[in-house]
Amino acid sequence: MAERTTAPAPNPMSQGRYRLLLGLLIVAAVLAAVVGVMVTDTDEQDAVAPSDVIERFVPEPNDEVVRQAELGVDLAPGFDGTIAVNGIEIPVDQQRRVEEQNEVYFTPGEGKVVERLLAGPNCATAIVWKAADGRGTPNDQTFTWCFEAT
């Protein structure tokens, strides 16, 4: 009859090695957590994309328009705003506001703060806020876009 040989059983890990391995794994996990927290930017407010607040710019950025062209913004629901043209804020009574659709527009014209757009580059700015908060809070946002007038 053939003799049966058995492989020797592996030596179990000594208790000292087990504790060392467990300690190293815990230290690695703590270091990973610390590095993760350090690379997370928690000091700055999250950037808001224009598409989150403004559904459409009129005219679109870089468009070419006539000097009496209407300009403005179509805002996302829950937002209100006002506009400025080339640094001149447009009075509310000179704006065309469609509150049901959150739209704010201005058309240059005779007797208005801006009678016509400048020939060449022009920039408009939308000052936007959450309608529930009202204007003048730290959450107010500005969005500027530029276009050409001929």
Backbone as CSV, one residue per row, in Angstrom:
resi,resn,N_x,N_y,N_z,CA_x,CA_y,CA_z,C_x,C_y,C_z
1,MET,0.815,-1.163,0.000,0.000,0.000,0.000,0.869,1.240,0.000
2,ALA,0.386,2.233,-0.724,1.157,3.468,-0.849,0.996,4.290,0.412
3,GLU,2.091,4.866,0.738,2.071,5.701,1.921,1.493,7.071,1.590
4,ARG,0.664,7.533,2.429,0.049,8.835,2.245,0.899,9.904,2.878
5,THR,1.201,10.923,2.050,1.954,12.040,2.631,1.058,13.256,2.597
6,THR,1.124,13.989,3.593,0.330,15.222,3.667,1.280,16.391,3.763
7,ALA,0.841,17.438,3.099,1.652,18.659,3.149,1.529,19.238,4.541
8,PRO,2.590,19.829,4.976,2.495,20.421,6.310,1.496,21.576,6.298
9,ALA,0.754,21.706,7.339,-0.233,22.794,7.462,0.510,24.127,7.521
10,PRO,-0.063,25.157,6.828,0.620,26.447,6.879,0.618,26.980,8.303
11,ASN,1.682,27.656,8.598,1.771,28.239,9.929,0.762,29.378,10.035
12,PRO,-0.053,29.356,11.045,-0.967,30.479,11.210,-0.150,31.749,11.522
13,MET,-0.739,32.873,11.133,-0.046,34.141,11.361,0.065,34.357,12.863
14,SER,1.229,34.758,13.235,1.411,34.995,14.664,0.559,36.195,15.071
15,GLN,0.224,36.236,16.316,-0.620,37.315,16.828,0.063,38.663,16.668
16,GLY,1.347,38.706,16.790,2.084,39.962,16.629,1.994,40.475,15.189
17,ARG,2.166,39.559,14.217,2.060,39.970,12.804,0.638,40.413,12.467
18,TYR,-0.342,39.706,13.001,-1.736,40.051,12.751,-2.029,41.465,13.259
19,ARG,-1.596,41.767,14.450,-1.824,43.100,15.013,-1.100,44.174,14.201
20,LEU,0.110,43.877,13.739,0.861,44.829,12.920,0.136,45.098,11.602
21,LEU,-0.346,44.041,10.944,-1.069,44.196,9.687,-2.360,44.985,9.894
22,LEU,-3.097,44.682,10.908,-4.335,45.394,11.215,-4.058,46.862,11.512
23,GLY,-3.016,47.130,12.265,-2.639,48.518,12.566,-2.275,49.295,11.307
24,LEU,-1.501,48.665,10.395,-1.139,49.330,9.136,-2.367,49.638,8.280
25,LEU,-3.314,48.705,8.247,-4.544,48.948,7.478,-5.355,50.100,8.065
26,ILE,-5.420,50.186,9.365,-6.157,51.285,10.014,-5.465,52.620,9.733
27,VAL,-4.152,52.663,9.828,-3.404,53.891,9.542,-3.614,54.313,8.084
28,ALA,-3.595,53.372,7.151,-3.798,53.686,5.735,-5.206,54.253,5.511
29,ALA,-6.211,53.689,6.167,-7.585,54.173,6.022,-7.716,55.594,6.572
30,VAL,-7.100,55.851,7.718,-7.152,57.198,8.309,-6.442,58.200,7.398
31,LEU,-5.284,57.842,6.862,-4.562,58.739,5.946,-5.385,59.022,4.694
32,ALA,-6.040,58.020,4.150,-6.877,58.213,2.963,-8.024,59.168,3.273
33,ALA,-8.627,59.037,4.437,-9.720,59.934,4.824,-9.225,61.364,4.994
34,VAL,-8.067,61.537,5.634,-7.501,62.880,5.832,-7.174,63.527,4.493
35,VAL,-6.537,62.790,3.596,-6.207,63.327,2.273,-7.489,63.669,1.527
36,GLY,-8.505,62.850,1.604,-9.778,63.127,0.949,-10.414,64.416,1.435
37,VAL,-10.385,64.648,2.733,-10.939,65.879,3.292,-10.101,67.087,2.872
38,MET,-8.793,66.939,2.836,-7.922,68.064,2.488,-8.092,68.501,1.032
39,VAL,-8.330,67.574,0.124,-8.470,67.949,-1.278,-9.886,68.386,-1.623
40,THR,-10.822,68.241,-0.707,-12.188,68.703,-0.935,-12.240,70.194,-0.647
41,ASP,-12.724,70.976,-1.651,-12.811,72.420,-1.510,-14.129,72.766,-0.840
42,THR,-14.072,73.092,0.458,-15.290,73.419,1.197,-15.403,74.900,1.518
43,ASP,-14.377,75.701,1.181,-14.395,77.108,1.538,-15.161,77.978,0.548
44,GLU,-15.215,77.578,-0.701,-15.831,78.414,-1.715,-17.229,77.933,-2.027
45,GLN,-18.107,78.922,-2.334,-19.463,78.608,-2.721,-19.436,77.891,-4.069
46,ASP,-20.321,76.928,-4.243,-20.375,76.210,-5.509,-20.681,77.169,-6.643
47,ALA,-19.982,77.009,-7.745,-20.227,77.836,-8.913,-21.582,77.461,-9.509
48,VAL,-22.276,78.467,-9.966,-23.572,78.249,-10.589,-23.424,78.506,-12.072
49,ALA,-23.782,77.536,-12.861,-23.715,77.704,-14.309,-24.868,78.591,-14.754
50,PRO,-24.635,79.419,-15.780,-25.737,80.243,-16.269,-26.971,79.417,-16.624
51,SER,-26.772,78.209,-17.110,-27.915,77.391,-17.506,-28.797,76.985,-16.320
52,ASP,-28.275,77.069,-15.096,-29.073,76.777,-13.908,-30.008,77.926,-13.559
53,VAL,-29.687,79.131,-14.031,-30.435,80.326,-13.665,-31.041,80.996,-14.894
54,ILE,-30.295,81.041,-15.969,-30.746,81.727,-17.177,-30.982,80.694,-18.272
55,GLU,-32.210,80.660,-18.754,-32.557,79.705,-19.803,-32.157,80.213,-21.186
56,ARG,-32.145,81.548,-21.346,-31.796,82.082,-22.664,-31.355,83.531,-22.541
57,PHE,-30.282,83.870,-23.256,-29.821,85.246,-23.398,-30.361,85.781,-24.725
58,VAL,-30.811,87.054,-24.713,-31.265,87.704,-25.945,-30.509,89.015,-26.066
59,PRO,-29.728,89.217,-27.125,-29.348,88.233,-28.126,-28.389,87.219,-27.510
60,GLU,-28.150,86.155,-28.238,-27.207,85.146,-27.778,-25.799,85.745,-27.754
61,PRO,-24.916,85.261,-26.883,-23.535,85.763,-26.876,-22.913,85.670,-28.273
62,ASN,-22.208,86.731,-28.645,-21.483,86.854,-29.915,-22.382,87.030,-31.133
63,ASP,-23.701,87.192,-30.938,-24.587,87.467,-32.067,-24.321,88.862,-32.611
64,GLU,-24.764,89.106,-33.825,-24.709,90.439,-34.423,-26.144,90.936,-34.559
65,VAL,-26.420,92.134,-34.032,-27.782,92.679,-34.006,-27.776,94.131,-34.484
66,VAL,-28.966,94.674,-34.734,-29.086,96.096,-35.061,-29.014,96.901,-33.764
67,ARG,-28.772,98.184,-33.879,-28.533,99.021,-32.691,-29.786,99.269,-31.849
68,GLN,-30.993,98.972,-32.370,-32.233,99.113,-31.595,-32.755,97.754,-31.143
69,ALA,-31.933,96.732,-31.177,-32.379,95.367,-30.860,-32.766,95.230,-29.394
70,GLU,-33.798,94.411,-29.176,-34.210,94.074,-27.818,-33.177,93.145,-27.209
71,LEU,-32.932,93.299,-25.925,-32.019,92.401,-25.228,-32.605,92.058,-23.874
72,GLY,-32.181,90.937,-23.346,-32.687,90.534,-22.044,-32.383,89.089,-21.743
73,VAL,-33.126,88.575,-20.770,-32.908,87.210,-20.318,-34.240,86.531,-20.033
74,ASP,-34.228,85.234,-20.242,-35.337,84.359,-19.867,-34.804,83.561,-18.682
75,LEU,-35.355,83.807,-17.509,-34.838,83.213,-16.273,-35.528,81.890,-15.946
76,ALA,-34.832,81.076,-15.208,-35.394,79.813,-14.722,-36.503,80.123,-13.716
77,PRO,-37.463,79.222,-13.544,-38.521,79.440,-12.559,-37.942,79.710,-11.173
78,GLY,-38.564,80.646,-10.474,-38.139,80.977,-9.121,-37.105,82.086,-9.040
79,PHE,-36.710,82.663,-10.196,-35.713,83.733,-10.205,-36.323,85.022,-10.740
80,ASP,-35.766,86.132,-10.295,-36.138,87.456,-10.787,-34.840,88.191,-11.067
81,GLY,-34.927,89.279,-11.784,-33.695,89.994,-12.085,-33.934,91.321,-12.753
82,THR,-32.839,91.956,-13.088,-32.841,93.208,-13.825,-31.649,93.163,-14.769
83,ILE,-31.560,94.125,-15.672,-30.469,94.107,-16.632,-29.786,95.460,-16.708
84,ALA,-28.560,95.413,-17.160,-27.760,96.606,-17.409,-27.154,96.449,-18.800
85,VAL,-26.958,97.581,-19.465,-26.369,97.570,-20.807,-25.140,98.461,-20.778
86,ASN,-24.000,97.904,-21.125,-22.740,98.649,-21.130,-22.524,99.417,-19.825
87,GLY,-22.853,98.763,-18.711,-22.638,99.342,-17.386,-23.758,100.243,-16.894
88,ILE,-24.807,100.452,-17.674,-25.926,101.323,-17.277,-27.098,100.437,-16.877
89,GLU,-27.469,100.493,-15.593,-28.602,99.691,-15.144,-29.891,100.288,-15.698
90,ILE,-30.734,99.440,-16.211,-31.980,99.864,-16.836,-33.063,99.975,-15.761
91,PRO,-33.702,101.158,-15.652,-34.790,101.299,-14.672,-35.921,100.310,-14.969
92,VAL,-36.570,99.831,-13.922,-37.629,98.843,-14.067,-38.736,99.352,-14.987
93,ASP,-39.052,100.644,-14.921,-40.148,101.161,-15.750,-39.792,101.216,-17.239
94,GLN,-38.524,100.981,-17.592,-38.121,100.929,-18.990,-37.914,99.494,-19.470
95,GLN,-38.127,98.543,-18.590,-37.975,97.131,-18.934,-39.331,96.557,-19.362
96,ARG,-39.271,95.584,-20.224,-40.463,94.794,-20.546,-40.320,93.501,-19.757
97,ARG,-41.184,93.370,-18.753,-41.094,92.225,-17.854,-42.302,91.317,-18.079
98,VAL,-42.038,90.050,-18.286,-43.096,89.055,-18.414,-42.942,88.150,-17.190
99,GLU,-43.560,88.575,-16.097,-43.328,87.908,-14.812,-43.778,86.457,-14.809
100,GLU,-44.858,86.130,-15.532,-45.350,84.750,-15.567,-44.324,83.809,-16.186
101,GLN,-43.459,84.345,-17.044,-42.456,83.524,-17.715,-41.036,83.863,-17.266
102,ASN,-40.912,84.692,-16.239,-39.608,85.078,-15.678,-38.697,85.694,-16.741
103,GLU,-39.232,86.600,-17.536,-38.464,87.240,-18.603,-38.287,88.723,-18.294
104,VAL,-37.086,89.219,-18.595,-36.758,90.634,-18.409,-36.085,91.107,-19.691
105,TYR,-36.686,92.121,-20.354,-36.160,92.618,-21.625,-36.065,94.131,-21.613
106,PHE,-35.240,94.644,-22.506,-35.110,96.091,-22.713,-34.863,96.333,-24.187
107,THR,-35.558,97.344,-24.718,-35.337,97.767,-26.094,-34.884,99.223,-26.050
108,PRO,-33.686,99.527,-26.555,-33.230,100.916,-26.587,-34.214,101.776,-27.391
109,GLY,-34.297,103.036,-27.027,-35.202,103.917,-27.763,-35.106,105.356,-27.288
110,GLU,-35.744,106.227,-28.020,-35.794,107.663,-27.736,-36.284,107.909,-26.306
111,GLY,-35.539,108.705,-25.551,-35.921,109.070,-24.192,-35.601,108.026,-23.127
112,LYS,-34.982,106.926,-23.498,-34.615,105.899,-22.522,-33.163,106.095,-22.112
113,VAL,-32.749,105.449,-21.013,-31.379,105.617,-20.522,-30.350,105.169,-21.554
114,VAL,-30.720,104.254,-22.408,-29.890,103.849,-23.541,-30.768,104.017,-24.778
115,GLU,-30.439,105.014,-25.605,-31.264,105.280,-26.781,-30.959,104.316,-27.925
116,ARG,-29.718,103.874,-28.031,-29.340,102.859,-29.018,-28.042,102.222,-28.548
117,LEU,-27.847,101.004,-28.999,-26.624,100.289,-28.666,-25.451,100.934,-29.389
118,LEU,-24.275,100.773,-28.844,-23.070,101.284,-29.478,-22.775,100.482,-30.737
119,ALA,-22.261,101.144,-31.755,-21.811,100.406,-32.938,-20.581,99.609,-32.520
120,GLY,-20.597,98.316,-32.797,-19.493,97.459,-32.405,-19.863,96.618,-31.198
121,PRO,-18.875,96.300,-30.365,-19.147,95.412,-29.230,-19.976,96.099,-28.142
122,ASN,-20.913,95.355,-27.595,-21.742,95.781,-26.468,-21.816,94.618,-25.503
123,CYS,-21.990,94.933,-24.228,-22.147,93.883,-23.223,-23.359,94.196,-22.368
124,ALA,-24.090,93.164,-22.030,-25.237,93.288,-21.135,-24.955,92.436,-19.907
125,THR,-25.540,92.847,-18.804,-25.378,92.118,-17.551,-26.748,91.863,-16.958
126,ALA,-26.995,90.636,-16.562,-28.209,90.279,-15.841,-27.841,90.155,-14.374
127,ILE,-28.533,90.912,-13.531,-28.377,90.779,-12.084,-29.568,89.944,-11.637
128,VAL,-29.306,88.769,-11.069,-30.355,87.786,-10.829,-30.360,87.379,-9.359
129,TRP,-31.552,87.147,-8.847,-31.715,86.699,-7.473,-32.900,85.749,-7.401
130,LYS,-32.932,84.965,-6.318,-34.091,84.102,-6.081,-35.260,85.003,-5.719
131,ALA,-36.380,84.787,-6.383,-37.543,85.641,-6.163,-37.981,85.620,-4.697
132,ALA,-37.865,84.474,-4.042,-38.275,84.355,-2.640,-37.379,85.166,-1.707
133,ASP,-36.100,85.345,-2.082,-35.146,86.074,-1.235,-35.198,87.574,-1.481
134,GLY,-35.511,87.989,-2.703,-35.451,89.409,-3.057,-34.027,89.816,-3.378
135,ARG,-33.904,91.016,-3.916,-32.590,91.516,-4.324,-31.799,91.993,-3.116
136,GLY,-30.485,91.940,-3.249,-29.614,92.495,-2.224,-29.107,91.503,-1.208
137,THR,-29.236,90.224,-1.484,-28.688,89.225,-0.567,-27.332,88.769,-1.099
138,PRO,-26.546,88.090,-0.296,-25.260,87.569,-0.782,-25.423,86.557,-1.915
139,ASN,-26.634,86.060,-2.125,-26.870,85.069,-3.174,-27.149,85.686,-4.535
140,ASP,-27.222,87.021,-4.634,-27.409,87.659,-5.938,-26.274,87.231,-6.861
141,GLN,-26.599,87.054,-8.138,-25.603,86.620,-9.114,-25.639,87.553,-10.312
142,THR,-24.494,87.688,-10.980,-24.447,88.483,-12.203,-23.912,87.611,-13.335
143,PHE,-24.499,87.807,-14.501,-24.088,87.101,-15.700,-23.930,88.129,-16.809
144,THR,-22.783,88.158,-17.442,-22.523,89.124,-18.499,-22.302,88.387,-19.817
145,TRP,-22.874,88.939,-20.869,-22.664,88.399,-22.212,-22.499,89.561,-23.169
146,CYS,-21.755,89.337,-24.230,-21.436,90.397,-25.174,-21.867,90.008,-26.580
147,PHE,-22.113,91.021,-27.394,-22.598,90.836,-28.761,-22.183,92.061,-29.572
148,GLU,-22.358,92.003,-30.865,-21.999,93.100,-31.782,-23.259,93.799,-32.250
149,ALA,-23.221,95.122,-32.333,-24.336,95.904,-32.902,-23.827,96.623,-34.146
150,THR,-24.642,96.594,-35.196,-24.246,97.257,-36.451,-25.194,98.391,-36.776
